[in-house]
Amino acid sequence: MGRFKFSEVRKWPAPPHPTWQSKKSRNRVFQFLNDEKVRSPRGLRLNIGSGSRRLDTETLNLDLLVGEDVDIQGNLLHLPIKDEIVETVVCTGVLEHVSDPHKAVEEIYRVLKFRGRVFLEIPFIQTVHASPTDFYRWTPDGIRQLMRTFAVIEFHVVAGPASALAWQFQETMAMLFSLNDKTLYKIGLRVFGWLAVPLSWLDILLERNPMAWHAASGFALTAVKRQRPEGKE
């Protein structure tokens, strides 16, 4: 009998990501862009940290890596964009992977016009997901401090406590049954990934719960650029 290889496990169907989101949560970024088209039909719109995801044909993709669907290659910490020429910014699932998120927010502020808007999705309770690195998580108070130069006009739970629990369940159980073996751990991620999915469905009940922010997986917010007080940099 030959030795079991993880390469065989890779042939198993991969579990879906253990995060449940309502249709409203999934579509919030598209609703934001539609509203922005009405607010500023000719405004320059950027999807920063886009990867290969194209939100619409009128929003330019900016990413650190060159790709077929990347219109502008650039680092979020040093955006290759002039001051105050952008009307709208989308940045989802990116700031946790940036070594200096405060500098990243400063760059977004710099390129936005006065009263320009930014849509962000930011994690709170999530397991490590390097892409290629993973640095930060934020509470609601932490987000407001991070965005202190902006006026936050909308704030929502984008994935609720059950999704956070599902992530933790998958990771914890895979570790528990791994017996400290990396191959068994990878197998466990597959097996318990499937078992975690029904847990995430509890967010059908919890996403709108007024206490959901206490243990949410992540948040979505819309913020407006406001002028700094005189003398502040």
Buried (B, 14 or more C-beta within 10 A) or exposed (E): EEEEEEEEBEEEEEBEBBBBBBEEBEEBBEEBBEBBBEEBEEBBBBBBBBBEBBBEEBBBBBBBEEEEEBBBEBEBBEBEBEEBEBBBBBBBBBBBBBEBBEEBBBBBBBBBBEEBBBBBBBBBBBBEEEEEEBEBBBBBEBBBEBBEBBEBEEBBBBBBBBBBBBBBBBBBBBBEBBEEEEEBBBBBBBBBBBBBBEBBBBBEEBBEBEEBBEBBBBBBBBBBBEEEEEEEE
